[in-house]
Amino acid sequence: MTELITPYWLFASLIWVAIGTMSAGTLFLMGIFIREKIKNTLW
Amino acid sequence: MSEPFLDLGIVWTLLGGFSVMWIVLGIVWSRKSKGTAGYLFAGRNVGLALVTATLMATWVTGNTVLAAPEAAYTLGLWGMLGYTFAGFGLFLFAPLAVRIKKLMPNGFTSGDFIRMRYGRTAWVIFFAISAVYFGGLFITVGMGAGLLLESLSGIDYRVGMLLVVVVTTIYTLLGGMRAVIGMDFIQAMLIMISLIAVAFLVYNTFGIQQIYEGLEENKPQALNLLLPAGLLYAWNTGLMSMGEVCHSNLWWMRAYASRPTINFRGFMLSGVIWMTVPLTTGAIALAALALPEEFVIEQVNMVFPVVASTLLGKVGAALVLIIVFAALASTLSSLLTTTAAAFTQDIYRQFQNPKANDDQIRKVSRLWVGILAGATILLSWNYVTSLYQILLFTGALVGSTVWPVCAGLYWKRANGKSAFLAMLLGSVSGLSFYFLVSSFAAALIGFIVSALVTVVGTAVSKTEFQWSTLQAAGTIEQEIMK
């Protein structure tokens, strides 16, 4: 069977991209929520 | 069944506390929900933060939290990556949402579009496909609620199912779409913060290097980027998600509810953020796969709770319970509102009372929320079949709707006859393949057959549709025009 084992650098990048993007996404959503709340544009 | 992760006292305190909080918020939001536009569309001007969160939370189901890590545990890296392909459904819908809002600023449902664009014959088959899809979804969410809460906390299957359905129905009945979207924001935050905490702890405790070396030693195939089963899984997941999102009133109503200027960004952002959920839960599952001496996995679908409770004890198990409860409630509340709207608009307003006033529409919508909740309880009362098989069965049908919807939104010459035939032949082919050959590729077959019929039928057609006709969607003028 053809194999292409993921190199360490790619594996590590994937893990950090996953956790990093979720953290950034959470902060971003909170930030936008606060901004829209202040500007009264939530709804 | 394996031992529950939490004591019953803690379980009831958590579930009771969150249930009360959600119902109280439902009451608060119900005061701000004015008229049909307020009740069903949260005012039709929802901003970026709430739209992104509601899309993301609705797409995160109990399955995303428990089946995505199971896929990573079973298939390795491609299992984790493959599940993320379901996010492509949201990306595909981003430009469609802009087009939908532009063509039908006052639209109610996806059925509105099909009926006005293609006529009643095509609408009948579209509505039937949607009804089967939503029926399947209600059953999987209802049964999923009972099963997941039973596995995590030890409470009886029916008690868990009833708790989720009843609490969700109460806040949906009270506050409508406004409560659903507001609650989705809170639930999205709970899900993401809890997941970040567990994932960070796993990789901080063992280190990426140790987990990578553990995989190399214990399960090298998990790191194979050319794993055939993984590639097939990813492809199927992506395609099925496109079929699910494209026809479903869940997403159409959010397109109608959001502010026109943020529609595209909302869908794209929610897709990106949603993708991190299966990626993160998958990354957690890979740790369990790499370090079998640290984590004892008796049931593969419980890999995420096992990792969380091993590292964080009762706090970890409590976090998983909160994530699952939030995911189930957000999906079910969205299903209740959007399906109730479909029955109100597509059946009540079309056949019973075309001139229904604002108050009547809202009352009938509420009645349908109650009826659908009751039906969910009845259909989920006994756990009888495989949840995944139900999803695959509905996939055989929804795959046939992608092309008629997309062509109808952009192609003037797309017509009722070809749309009807595309959905009919696509569904028949998909179902035949499901029963006679393989359930896994049924959605793909339905999609291909429907594509061929739509493209040929449209290419040979000489009729041209007037886009301005759709502007009347959702209004009384629509009925007068007919």
Interface residues (C-beta under 8 A of the other chain):
Chain A: M1 T2 E3 L4 I5 T6 Y8 F11 A12 L14 I15 W16 V17 A18 I19 T21 M22 S23 G25 T26 F28 L29 M30 I32 F33 R35 E36 T41 L42 W43
Chain B: A42 G43 N45 V46 G47 L48 A49 L50 T52 A53 L77 L81 R178 F185 A188 M189 M192 I193 L195 I196 A199 F200 Y203 I208 Q209 Y212 E216 P220 L223 N224 L225 L226 P228 L269 V272 I273 M275 T276 V277 L279 T280 G282 A283
